[in-house]
Amino acid sequence: MRSLASRISVMSGEGALSVFARAQELERQGRSIIHLELGEPDFHPAPGVIAAAKQALDEGKDRYCNVRGLPALREEVAVYLRRTRNISVSPENVVIAPGCKIALFMALMALLEPHDEVLYPDPGFPGYASITLGLGGKPVAFSLAGSNCLQPDPDEVASKITAASKILITNSPGNPTGTVYSDKVQRRLAELAIEHDLIVLSDEIYARIIFGDEYISMLRYPGMEERTLIIDGFSKSFAMTGWRLGYTVAPSFIVPALDMLTVNSYTCAAEFTQYAAIEAMRDRERATPRMVAEFARRRDEFTRDLNRVPGFYCRPAEGAFYAWVDTSDTGMTAEDLCECMLEEAGVAAIPGAAFGAQGKAYVRFSFASSIATLKEAVERIMKVSTAWQGTPATTQL
Ligand SMILES: Cc1ncc(COP(=O)(O)O)c(C=O)c1O
């Protein structure tokens, strides 16, 4: 029999999806499971967004449409980025895609030659290394260490730049750590990109979900316009995960390549979802700020409660909706710990190594669930915590 392309064997799946599959199996056996493994808001889009999708369908907006995305949506993206991120982009530089993941894939496909090096955060979104490998590139990790407040260390990034480095991936706020890169760190990364002629792929999918000050996009730094691609979308900020909609803001020289890849793959994003997305970005119902305020409450309570579990230590996320817990003091591997929490306590969470080698002493919990559910999760974990040793992190602080 003919074999598969070798790229398949170098790519990897997502830890979240395999934990989810096991959790569902337990549910089928009648077990009660609290799902804190998936990166999905427990909200749904605002009623106005649903109404806009229905109206678009009623009006027959279910045809093939513009390759680059509806002009009205691309204009809305430009207005939205000016309003929420204080950056000025032309609709001509916006390319709509069915989700950020495919946007990321297309951007890397447009840019990578075999053996080109891609610097990416570890722990980080699993797709960064997997897609790079699948395209014949070489992923080069830089760490987000607990000892450095989970921030990138620009000196480490600099030390890993070689003649083959082409792309620097940044992700602020980050999955799985919840880190918002500091202005100082981001500025230095931007300077490095200019010094070494790197293209920056700035994954800003969580940009609206921040619990602190104003968000600073990579595009805000001097000289970055010509070398930065912003990847963003609707899954997280507008609770539209299953709608499959995202976008890339790319420098002009890259846009025709993205058009070419679109024509050769998905043709266009679904038309009616794009009309709904226009309504989502206008956010007349203020659904996004309300959702973020609720995430902030959950973050505060859940972080406090997790830090009471023996052997757990968690710093409050600055953005996104994940608690990234250092579990080294439990004396158990994160894999064993997650297995124990799932099988014994019915709480699904992801071992940190699913996000890269640097995550191996950590566990990721999503706090996109109600406060009552999060409280019950911690109670259940407390009950099984006799399985491991440790001192509550709150006493170590
Ligand atoms: C950092 C990051 N980038 C990209 C994605 C992909 O998002 P989408 O649903 O738009 O494909 C995710 C989803 O979890 C993510 O966490």
The ligand as a Tripos MOL2 file, in Angstrom:
@<TRIPOS>MOLECULE
LIG
   16    16     1     0     0
SMALL
NO_CHARGES

@<TRIPOS>ATOM
      1 C1         -3.7230   31.0680   20.7360 C.3       1 LIG1
      2 C2         -4.7450   30.5300   19.8000 C.ar      1 LIG1
      3 N1         -4.6450   30.7930   18.4880 N.ar      1 LIG1
      4 C3         -5.5310   30.3210   17.6020 C.ar      1 LIG1
      5 C4         -6.5970   29.5430   17.9970 C.ar      1 LIG1
      6 C5         -7.5530   29.0130   16.9490 C.3       1 LIG1
      7 O1         -8.7670   29.6950   16.9780 O.3       1 LIG1
      8 P1         -9.9360   29.5120   15.9020 P.3       1 LIG1
      9 O2        -11.1040   28.9500   16.6440 O.co2     1 LIG1
     10 O3        -10.2630   30.8820   15.3860 O.co2     1 LIG1
     11 O4         -9.4370   28.6170   14.8270 O.co2     1 LIG1
     12 C6         -6.7600   29.2470   19.3540 C.ar      1 LIG1
     13 C7         -7.8710   28.3870   19.8000 C.2       1 LIG1
     14 O5         -7.8940   27.8430   20.8770 O.2       1 LIG1
     15 C8         -5.8140   29.7490   20.2760 C.ar      1 LIG1
     16 O6         -5.9060   29.5020   21.5880 O.3       1 LIG1
@<TRIPOS>BOND
     1     1     2 1
     2     2     3 ar
     3     2    15 ar
     4     3     4 ar
     5     4     5 ar
     6     5     6 1
     7     5    12 ar
     8     6     7 1
     9     7     8 1
    10     8     9 2
    11     8    10 1
    12     8    11 1
    13    12    13 1
    14    12    15 ar
    15    13    14 2
    16    15    16 1
@<TRIPOS>SUBSTRUCTURE
     1 LIG1         1 GROUP 0 **** ****
